[in-house]
Amino acid sequence: MSDRRPGQIPDEPSGAIGGQSRTPSKSPIYRLRLGVENAPLGYEPEGAVGNTSGELNVSSGEEILAQGPYMGQEPVLRAKTIRDLQKLRKKGFEIDFDDTKHLGKGVYGTVYKGVYNDKISELSDKEGRRMDKAKSGQTFAAKYVQFLPNISPDMRLYHEIEKRIMKCLSHPNIVSIKIAINLGTRKVIRTPCGGQMVDINTFDRMFLAMECGICTLRDFGDDKRIDDRLAIEFAKQVAAGMNYMHEKGVIHGDAHKNNIMVFSGQSADQFVAKWIDFGRSVSRVHFGRWGIKIGDKEWEKIRQMDVKKLVETLKYLADIGPQNSRIPNTFDVQEIESLADELNTSTAPLVDVLQNYHFDLIPLPGGHPDVIDWDASDSDEEDSSDSDSD
């Protein structure tokens, strides 16, 4: 039986034999987790709680739990959230907070379905910075996390990494965050940077509201809905999304087909693939602000790890597309296979490799001659600089 705290970092082997000492990993996220700590009891950082754009703070009183062991007190926090849903309805958010109907569940949170009501238009410009296209009746996905007081601070860190990285990314093949909803009392964690401690504001209960998709790429494939045409479209889209991340100094860190969501397109037979789940991602900018410097050699190493995971997804698409086509051998998926093979051995930046591939829908002999306007999926990017303060 381990006496390690929930969320505490386990030791990782250094390659030593027998009972020799073990050393921690040198990865950026591991180094960041090693340094993070809870702020001292009673510590109050400078600045107001509501000073971050794109976030909604809902007052809920003190997060008072019984003294002693916290086992079994998750329902107490959940009950407070159920009560706070009434306040969220007055702000324009209807969230179906029912565990029997959740959209997905992972280690760090549960995703529920939500609908905007007619109050959504009354959000302030600061709170609704990313809500300009939100309308009453539209659905959204709400990722919920809650933390007991004894939780290791690095568990809170994962949520902050995801929120901050998503706020600085804007691409048609990356899921869009709409607003961060903070419930209750602010809790501060800190990380050392340049001889000083940097404050990171968190809360015991939080929602991330984002676009609502159909299902993951894996589930979409398991339902036999990916034919050769969609395989080509999805291959271009996921490669474009990852290339954008890398160009912005972000590594996904957990890039597989369960972390790609399929969304409805502009017509009944169009679909869009988008990267989701950035809790294990690495950002050179944000990590640098938190005291973790990532040099070029280290960056290249973790970038190539990301690309290798992309290769697995490309091979999956090249394999499953022809299997599910109603008309066999309709479109040629050879370009997907060629890209996967080149990426598997190349050390060139993703952008340099992708410029040699066009993913045209080339009909095979006897196939269907449809073509697709790839530029139609492109959209203007938002300014990726995030001047929000903590």
Contacts in CASP RR format, 6 or more apart in sequence:
PFRMAT RR
TARGET T0000
AUTHOR 0000-0000-0000
METHOD contacts of the structure
MODEL  1
MSDRRPGQIPDEPSGAIGGQSRTPSKSPIYRLRLGVENAPLGYEPEGAVG
NTSGELNVSSGEEILAQGPYMGQEPVLRAKTIRDLQKLRKKGFEIDFDDT
KHLGKGVYGTVYKGVYNDKISELSDKEGRRMDKAKSGQTFAAKYVQFLPN
ISPDMRLYHEIEKRIMKCLSHPNIVSIKIAINLGTRKVIRTPCGGQMVDI
NTFDRMFLAMECGICTLRDFGDDKRIDDRLAIEFAKQVAAGMNYMHEKGV
IHGDAHKNNIMVFSGQSADQFVAKWIDFGRSVSRVHFGRWGIKIGDKEWE
KIRQMDVKKLVETLKYLADIGPQNSRIPNTFDVQEIESLADELNTSTAPL
VDVLQNYHFDLIPLPGGHPDVIDWDASDSDEEDSSDSDSD
4 10 0 8 1.000
5 150 0 8 1.000
5 152 0 8 1.000
6 150 0 8 1.000
6 151 0 8 1.000
6 152 0 8 1.000
6 155 0 8 1.000
7 151 0 8 1.000
7 152 0 8 1.000
7 154 0 8 1.000
7 155 0 8 1.000
8 152 0 8 1.000
8 154 0 8 1.000
9 24 0 8 1.000
9 30 0 8 1.000
9 33 0 8 1.000
9 34 0 8 1.000
9 154 0 8 1.000
11 22 0 8 1.000
11 23 0 8 1.000
11 24 0 8 1.000
12 22 0 8 1.000
12 23 0 8 1.000
12 24 0 8 1.000
12 25 0 8 1.000
12 30 0 8 1.000
13 22 0 8 1.000
14 21 0 8 1.000
14 22 0 8 1.000
14 23 0 8 1.000
16 22 0 8 1.000
24 30 0 8 1.000
24 34 0 8 1.000
27 302 0 8 1.000
28 282 0 8 1.000
28 287 0 8 1.000
28 292 0 8 1.000
28 294 0 8 1.000
28 298 0 8 1.000
28 302 0 8 1.000
29 161 0 8 1.000
29 280 0 8 1.000
29 282 0 8 1.000
31 292 0 8 1.000
32 157 0 8 1.000
32 191 0 8 1.000
32 287 0 8 1.000
32 290 0 8 1.000
32 291 0 8 1.000
32 292 0 8 1.000
33 154 0 8 1.000
33 157 0 8 1.000
35 191 0 8 1.000
35 192 0 8 1.000
36 153 0 8 1.000
36 154 0 8 1.000
36 157 0 8 1.000
36 189 0 8 1.000
36 190 0 8 1.000
36 191 0 8 1.000
36 200 0 8 1.000
37 153 0 8 1.000
37 189 0 8 1.000
37 190 0 8 1.000
37 191 0 8 1.000
38 153 0 8 1.000
38 187 0 8 1.000
38 188 0 8 1.000
38 189 0 8 1.000
38 190 0 8 1.000
39 45 0 8 1.000
39 187 0 8 1.000
39 188 0 8 1.000
39 189 0 8 1.000
39 190 0 8 1.000
39 199 0 8 1.000
43 188 0 8 1.000
45 188 0 8 1.000
45 199 0 8 1.000
45 201 0 8 1.000
45 390 0 8 1.000
47 389 0 8 1.000
49 57 0 8 1.000
49 186 0 8 1.000
49 201 0 8 1.000
50 57 0 8 1.000
51 389 0 8 1.000
52 201 0 8 1.000
52 388 0 8 1.000
52 389 0 8 1.000
52 390 0 8 1.000
53 126 0 8 1.000
53 127 0 8 1.000
53 128 0 8 1.000
53 129 0 8 1.000
53 388 0 8 1.000
54 126 0 8 1.000
54 127 0 8 1.000
54 128 0 8 1.000
54 129 0 8 1.000
54 130 0 8 1.000
54 167 0 8 1.000
54 179 0 8 1.000
54 180 0 8 1.000
54 388 0 8 1.000
55 127 0 8 1.000
55 179 0 8 1.000
55 180 0 8 1.000
55 181 0 8 1.000
55 182 0 8 1.000
56 91 0 8 1.000
56 123 0 8 1.000
56 127 0 8 1.000
56 128 0 8 1.000
56 179 0 8 1.000
56 180 0 8 1.000
56 181 0 8 1.000
56 182 0 8 1.000
57 182 0 8 1.000
57 184 0 8 1.000
58 84 0 8 1.000
58 87 0 8 1.000
58 88 0 8 1.000
58 91 0 8 1.000
58 181 0 8 1.000
58 182 0 8 1.000
58 183 0 8 1.000
58 184 0 8 1.000
59 184 0 8 1.000
60 80 0 8 1.000
60 83 0 8 1.000
60 84 0 8 1.000
60 87 0 8 1.000
60 183 0 8 1.000
60 184 0 8 1.000
60 185 0 8 1.000
60 205 0 8 1.000
61 184 0 8 1.000
61 185 0 8 1.000
62 185 0 8 1.000
63 77 0 8 1.000
63 80 0 8 1.000
63 149 0 8 1.000
63 184 0 8 1.000
63 185 0 8 1.000
63 204 0 8 1.000
63 205 0 8 1.000
65 73 0 8 1.000
65 76 0 8 1.000
65 77 0 8 1.000
65 148 0 8 1.000
65 149 0 8 1.000
66 73 0 8 1.000
66 76 0 8 1.000
70 148 0 8 1.000
70 149 0 8 1.000
70 150 0 8 1.000
73 148 0 8 1.000
74 146 0 8 1.000
74 148 0 8 1.000
77 146 0 8 1.000
77 148 0 8 1.000
77 204 0 8 1.000
77 205 0 8 1.000
78 146 0 8 1.000
80 183 0 8 1.000
80 184 0 8 1.000
80 205 0 8 1.000
81 97 0 8 1.000
81 144 0 8 1.000
81 146 0 8 1.000
81 183 0 8 1.000
81 205 0 8 1.000
82 97 0 8 1.000
84 183 0 8 1.000
84 184 0 8 1.000
84 205 0 8 1.000
85 95 0 8 1.000
85 97 0 8 1.000
88 94 0 8 1.000
88 95 0 8 1.000
88 181 0 8 1.000
89 117 0 8 1.000
89 119 0 8 1.000
90 119 0 8 1.000
91 119 0 8 1.000
91 120 0 8 1.000
91 122 0 8 1.000
91 123 0 8 1.000
92 116 0 8 1.000
92 117 0 8 1.000
92 118 0 8 1.000
92 119 0 8 1.000
92 120 0 8 1.000
92 122 0 8 1.000
92 123 0 8 1.000
93 114 0 8 1.000
93 116 0 8 1.000
93 117 0 8 1.000
93 120 0 8 1.000
93 142 0 8 1.000
93 181 0 8 1.000
93 209 0 8 1.000
94 114 0 8 1.000
94 115 0 8 1.000
94 116 0 8 1.000
94 117 0 8 1.000
95 112 0 8 1.000
95 113 0 8 1.000
95 114 0 8 1.000
95 142 0 8 1.000
95 207 0 8 1.000
96 112 0 8 1.000
96 113 0 8 1.000
96 114 0 8 1.000
97 112 0 8 1.000
97 144 0 8 1.000
98 112 0 8 1.000
99 110 0 8 1.000
101 112 0 8 1.000
101 113 0 8 1.000
102 110 0 8 1.000
102 111 0 8 1.000
102 112 0 8 1.000
103 111 0 8 1.000
103 112 0 8 1.000
103 113 0 8 1.000
103 141 0 8 1.000
103 212 0 8 1.000
104 110 0 8 1.000
104 111 0 8 1.000
105 111 0 8 1.000
108 145 0 8 1.000
108 155 0 8 1.000
108 158 0 8 1.000
108 159 0 8 1.000
108 279 0 8 1.000
109 143 0 8 1.000
109 144 0 8 1.000
109 145 0 8 1.000
110 143 0 8 1.000
110 144 0 8 1.000
111 141 0 8 1.000
111 142 0 8 1.000
111 143 0 8 1.000
111 144 0 8 1.000
112 141 0 8 1.000
112 142 0 8 1.000
112 144 0 8 1.000
113 139 0 8 1.000
113 140 0 8 1.000
113 141 0 8 1.000
113 142 0 8 1.000
113 212 0 8 1.000
114 139 0 8 1.000
114 140 0 8 1.000
114 141 0 8 1.000
114 142 0 8 1.000
114 212 0 8 1.000
115 137 0 8 1.000
115 138 0 8 1.000
115 139 0 8 1.000
115 140 0 8 1.000
116 134 0 8 1.000
116 135 0 8 1.000
116 136 0 8 1.000
116 137 0 8 1.000
116 138 0 8 1.000
116 140 0 8 1.000
117 136 0 8 1.000
117 137 0 8 1.000
118 136 0 8 1.000
120 131 0 8 1.000
120 134 0 8 1.000
120 135 0 8 1.000
120 136 0 8 1.000
121 136 0 8 1.000
123 131 0 8 1.000
123 179 0 8 1.000
127 179 0 8 1.000
128 179 0 8 1.000
129 179 0 8 1.000
130 167 0 8 1.000
130 176 0 8 1.000
130 177 0 8 1.000
130 178 0 8 1.000
130 179 0 8 1.000
131 178 0 8 1.000
131 179 0 8 1.000
134 140 0 8 1.000
134 178 0 8 1.000
139 212 0 8 1.000
140 178 0 8 1.000
140 209 0 8 1.000
140 210 0 8 1.000
140 211 0 8 1.000
140 212 0 8 1.000
141 209 0 8 1.000
141 210 0 8 1.000
141 211 0 8 1.000
141 212 0 8 1.000
141 213 0 8 1.000
142 181 0 8 1.000
142 207 0 8 1.000
142 208 0 8 1.000
142 209 0 8 1.000
142 210 0 8 1.000
143 207 0 8 1.000
143 208 0 8 1.000
143 210 0 8 1.000
144 205 0 8 1.000
144 206 0 8 1.000
144 207 0 8 1.000
145 159 0 8 1.000
145 205 0 8 1.000
145 206 0 8 1.000
146 204 0 8 1.000
146 205 0 8 1.000
146 206 0 8 1.000
147 155 0 8 1.000
147 156 0 8 1.000
147 187 0 8 1.000
147 202 0 8 1.000
147 204 0 8 1.000
147 205 0 8 1.000
148 204 0 8 1.000
149 204 0 8 1.000
153 189 0 8 1.000
156 187 0 8 1.000
156 189 0 8 1.000
156 200 0 8 1.000
156 202 0 8 1.000
157 189 0 8 1.000
157 200 0 8 1.000
158 279 0 8 1.000
158 280 0 8 1.000
159 202 0 8 1.000
159 206 0 8 1.000
159 208 0 8 1.000
159 279 0 8 1.000
160 189 0 8 1.000
160 200 0 8 1.000
160 202 0 8 1.000
161 278 0 8 1.000
161 279 0 8 1.000
161 280 0 8 1.000
161 281 0 8 1.000
161 283 0 8 1.000
161 286 0 8 1.000
162 208 0 8 1.000
162 277 0 8 1.000
162 278 0 8 1.000
162 279 0 8 1.000
162 281 0 8 1.000
163 177 0 8 1.000
163 180 0 8 1.000
163 208 0 8 1.000
164 283 0 8 1.000
164 286 0 8 1.000
164 386 0 8 1.000
165 250 0 8 1.000
165 278 0 8 1.000
165 279 0 8 1.000
165 281 0 8 1.000
165 283 0 8 1.000
165 286 0 8 1.000
166 174 0 8 1.000
166 175 0 8 1.000
166 176 0 8 1.000
166 177 0 8 1.000
166 208 0 8 1.000
166 210 0 8 1.000
166 278 0 8 1.000
167 177 0 8 1.000
167 180 0 8 1.000
167 386 0 8 1.000
167 388 0 8 1.000
168 248 0 8 1.000
168 250 0 8 1.000
168 283 0 8 1.000
168 285 0 8 1.000
168 286 0 8 1.000
168 384 0 8 1.000
168 385 0 8 1.000
168 386 0 8 1.000
169 244 0 8 1.000
169 245 0 8 1.000
169 248 0 8 1.000
169 250 0 8 1.000
169 384 0 8 1.000
170 176 0 8 1.000
170 381 0 8 1.000
170 382 0 8 1.000
170 384 0 8 1.000
171 240 0 8 1.000
171 241 0 8 1.000
171 244 0 8 1.000
171 245 0 8 1.000
171 379 0 8 1.000
171 381 0 8 1.000
172 237 0 8 1.000
172 240 0 8 1.000
172 272 0 8 1.000
172 274 0 8 1.000
172 377 0 8 1.000
172 378 0 8 1.000
172 379 0 8 1.000
173 237 0 8 1.000
173 238 0 8 1.000
173 240 0 8 1.000
173 241 0 8 1.000
173 244 0 8 1.000
173 272 0 8 1.000
173 273 0 8 1.000
173 274 0 8 1.000
173 275 0 8 1.000
173 377 0 8 1.000
174 241 0 8 1.000
174 244 0 8 1.000
174 245 0 8 1.000
174 274 0 8 1.000
174 275 0 8 1.000
175 210 0 8 1.000
175 211 0 8 1.000
175 261 0 8 1.000
175 274 0 8 1.000
175 275 0 8 1.000
175 276 0 8 1.000
176 210 0 8 1.000
176 211 0 8 1.000
177 208 0 8 1.000
177 209 0 8 1.000
177 210 0 8 1.000
178 209 0 8 1.000
178 210 0 8 1.000
178 211 0 8 1.000
179 209 0 8 1.000
180 206 0 8 1.000
180 207 0 8 1.000
180 208 0 8 1.000
180 209 0 8 1.000
181 206 0 8 1.000
181 207 0 8 1.000
181 208 0 8 1.000
181 209 0 8 1.000
182 203 0 8 1.000
182 205 0 8 1.000
182 206 0 8 1.000
183 203 0 8 1.000
183 204 0 8 1.000
183 205 0 8 1.000
183 206 0 8 1.000
183 207 0 8 1.000
184 203 0 8 1.000
184 204 0 8 1.000
184 205 0 8 1.000
185 203 0 8 1.000
185 204 0 8 1.000
186 201 0 8 1.000
186 202 0 8 1.000
186 203 0 8 1.000
187 201 0 8 1.000
187 202 0 8 1.000
187 203 0 8 1.000
187 204 0 8 1.000
188 199 0 8 1.000
188 200 0 8 1.000
188 201 0 8 1.000
188 202 0 8 1.000
189 199 0 8 1.000
189 200 0 8 1.000
189 202 0 8 1.000
190 197 0 8 1.000
190 198 0 8 1.000
190 199 0 8 1.000
190 200 0 8 1.000
191 197 0 8 1.000
191 198 0 8 1.000
191 200 0 8 1.000
191 290 0 8 1.000
191 291 0 8 1.000
192 198 0 8 1.000
192 291 0 8 1.000
193 288 0 8 1.000
193 289 0 8 1.000
193 290 0 8 1.000
193 291 0 8 1.000
194 291 0 8 1.000
198 289 0 8 1.000
198 290 0 8 1.000
198 291 0 8 1.000
198 390 0 8 1.000
199 390 0 8 1.000
200 290 0 8 1.000
200 390 0 8 1.000
201 390 0 8 1.000
211 263 0 8 1.000
211 274 0 8 1.000
213 261 0 8 1.000
213 262 0 8 1.000
213 263 0 8 1.000
213 264 0 8 1.000
214 220 0 8 1.000
214 261 0 8 1.000
214 262 0 8 1.000
214 263 0 8 1.000
214 264 0 8 1.000
214 271 0 8 1.000
215 223 0 8 1.000
215 261 0 8 1.000
215 262 0 8 1.000
216 257 0 8 1.000
216 258 0 8 1.000
216 259 0 8 1.000
216 260 0 8 1.000
216 261 0 8 1.000
216 262 0 8 1.000
217 226 0 8 1.000
217 234 0 8 1.000
217 238 0 8 1.000
217 257 0 8 1.000
217 258 0 8 1.000
217 260 0 8 1.000
217 261 0 8 1.000
217 262 0 8 1.000
217 273 0 8 1.000
217 313 0 8 1.000
218 257 0 8 1.000
218 258 0 8 1.000
220 226 0 8 1.000
220 262 0 8 1.000
220 271 0 8 1.000
221 320 0 8 1.000
221 324 0 8 1.000
224 324 0 8 1.000
225 324 0 8 1.000
226 234 0 8 1.000
226 317 0 8 1.000
226 320 0 8 1.000
226 321 0 8 1.000
226 324 0 8 1.000
227 321 0 8 1.000
227 324 0 8 1.000
227 325 0 8 1.000
227 326 0 8 1.000
227 330 0 8 1.000
228 321 0 8 1.000
228 322 0 8 1.000
228 324 0 8 1.000
228 325 0 8 1.000
228 329 0 8 1.000
228 330 0 8 1.000
228 331 0 8 1.000
228 332 0 8 1.000
228 333 0 8 1.000
229 325 0 8 1.000
229 330 0 8 1.000
229 331 0 8 1.000
229 361 0 8 1.000
229 370 0 8 1.000
229 372 0 8 1.000
230 271 0 8 1.000
230 321 0 8 1.000
231 317 0 8 1.000
231 318 0 8 1.000
231 320 0 8 1.000
231 321 0 8 1.000
231 322 0 8 1.000
231 333 0 8 1.000
231 336 0 8 1.000
232 331 0 8 1.000
232 333 0 8 1.000
232 335 0 8 1.000
232 336 0 8 1.000
232 359 0 8 1.000
232 361 0 8 1.000
233 271 0 8 1.000
233 273 0 8 1.000
233 359 0 8 1.000
233 372 0 8 1.000
234 260 0 8 1.000
234 262 0 8 1.000
234 271 0 8 1.000
234 273 0 8 1.000
234 317 0 8 1.000
235 314 0 8 1.000
235 317 0 8 1.000
235 318 0 8 1.000
235 335 0 8 1.000
235 336 0 8 1.000
235 339 0 8 1.000
235 359 0 8 1.000
236 359 0 8 1.000
236 374 0 8 1.000
237 272 0 8 1.000
237 273 0 8 1.000
237 274 0 8 1.000
237 377 0 8 1.000
238 260 0 8 1.000
238 273 0 8 1.000
238 275 0 8 1.000
238 310 0 8 1.000
238 313 0 8 1.000
238 314 0 8 1.000
239 310 0 8 1.000
239 314 0 8 1.000
239 339 0 8 1.000
239 350 0 8 1.000
239 354 0 8 1.000
240 354 0 8 1.000
241 275 0 8 1.000
242 252 0 8 1.000
242 255 0 8 1.000
242 275 0 8 1.000
242 306 0 8 1.000
242 307 0 8 1.000
242 310 0 8 1.000
242 350 0 8 1.000
243 350 0 8 1.000
243 351 0 8 1.000
243 354 0 8 1.000
245 251 0 8 1.000
245 252 0 8 1.000
245 275 0 8 1.000
245 306 0 8 1.000
246 303 0 8 1.000
246 306 0 8 1.000
246 349 0 8 1.000
246 350 0 8 1.000
246 351 0 8 1.000
247 351 0 8 1.000
248 384 0 8 1.000
249 283 0 8 1.000
249 284 0 8 1.000
249 285 0 8 1.000
249 299 0 8 1.000
250 278 0 8 1.000
250 281 0 8 1.000
250 282 0 8 1.000
250 283 0 8 1.000
250 284 0 8 1.000
251 281 0 8 1.000
251 282 0 8 1.000
251 283 0 8 1.000
251 299 0 8 1.000
251 302 0 8 1.000
251 303 0 8 1.000
251 305 0 8 1.000
251 306 0 8 1.000
252 259 0 8 1.000
252 275 0 8 1.000
252 278 0 8 1.000
252 280 0 8 1.000
252 281 0 8 1.000
252 306 0 8 1.000
252 309 0 8 1.000
253 280 0 8 1.000
253 281 0 8 1.000
253 282 0 8 1.000
253 302 0 8 1.000
253 305 0 8 1.000
253 306 0 8 1.000
253 309 0 8 1.000
254 277 0 8 1.000
254 279 0 8 1.000
254 280 0 8 1.000
254 281 0 8 1.000
255 275 0 8 1.000
255 306 0 8 1.000
255 309 0 8 1.000
255 310 0 8 1.000
255 313 0 8 1.000
256 309 0 8 1.000
256 312 0 8 1.000
256 313 0 8 1.000
257 312 0 8 1.000
257 313 0 8 1.000
257 316 0 8 1.000
259 275 0 8 1.000
259 276 0 8 1.000
259 277 0 8 1.000
260 273 0 8 1.000
260 274 0 8 1.000
260 275 0 8 1.000
260 276 0 8 1.000
260 313 0 8 1.000
261 273 0 8 1.000
261 274 0 8 1.000
261 275 0 8 1.000
261 276 0 8 1.000
262 271 0 8 1.000
262 272 0 8 1.000
262 273 0 8 1.000
262 274 0 8 1.000
263 271 0 8 1.000
263 272 0 8 1.000
263 273 0 8 1.000
263 274 0 8 1.000
264 270 0 8 1.000
264 271 0 8 1.000
264 272 0 8 1.000
265 271 0 8 1.000
265 272 0 8 1.000
266 376 0 8 1.000
272 377 0 8 1.000
282 294 0 8 1.000
282 302 0 8 1.000
284 294 0 8 1.000
284 299 0 8 1.000
287 293 0 8 1.000
287 294 0 8 1.000
288 294 0 8 1.000
294 302 0 8 1.000
300 347 0 8 1.000
303 349 0 8 1.000
303 350 0 8 1.000
304 347 0 8 1.000
307 343 0 8 1.000
307 350 0 8 1.000
308 343 0 8 1.000
308 344 0 8 1.000
310 343 0 8 1.000
310 350 0 8 1.000
311 340 0 8 1.000
311 343 0 8 1.000
311 344 0 8 1.000
314 336 0 8 1.000
314 337 0 8 1.000
314 339 0 8 1.000
314 340 0 8 1.000
314 343 0 8 1.000
315 337 0 8 1.000
315 340 0 8 1.000
317 333 0 8 1.000
317 336 0 8 1.000
318 333 0 8 1.000
318 336 0 8 1.000
318 337 0 8 1.000
318 340 0 8 1.000
321 333 0 8 1.000
322 328 0 8 1.000
322 329 0 8 1.000
322 333 0 8 1.000
325 331 0 8 1.000
327 367 0 8 1.000
327 368 0 8 1.000
329 364 0 8 1.000
329 365 0 8 1.000
329 366 0 8 1.000
329 367 0 8 1.000
330 363 0 8 1.000
330 364 0 8 1.000
330 367 0 8 1.000
330 368 0 8 1.000
331 361 0 8 1.000
331 362 0 8 1.000
331 363 0 8 1.000
331 364 0 8 1.000
331 367 0 8 1.000
331 368 0 8 1.000
332 362 0 8 1.000
332 363 0 8 1.000
332 364 0 8 1.000
335 357 0 8 1.000
335 358 0 8 1.000
335 359 0 8 1.000
335 360 0 8 1.000
336 359 0 8 1.000
338 357 0 8 1.000
339 353 0 8 1.000
339 354 0 8 1.000
339 357 0 8 1.000
342 353 0 8 1.000
343 350 0 8 1.000
343 353 0 8 1.000
346 353 0 8 1.000
359 374 0 8 1.000
360 371 0 8 1.000
361 370 0 8 1.000
361 371 0 8 1.000
361 372 0 8 1.000
363 369 0 8 1.000
363 370 0 8 1.000
END
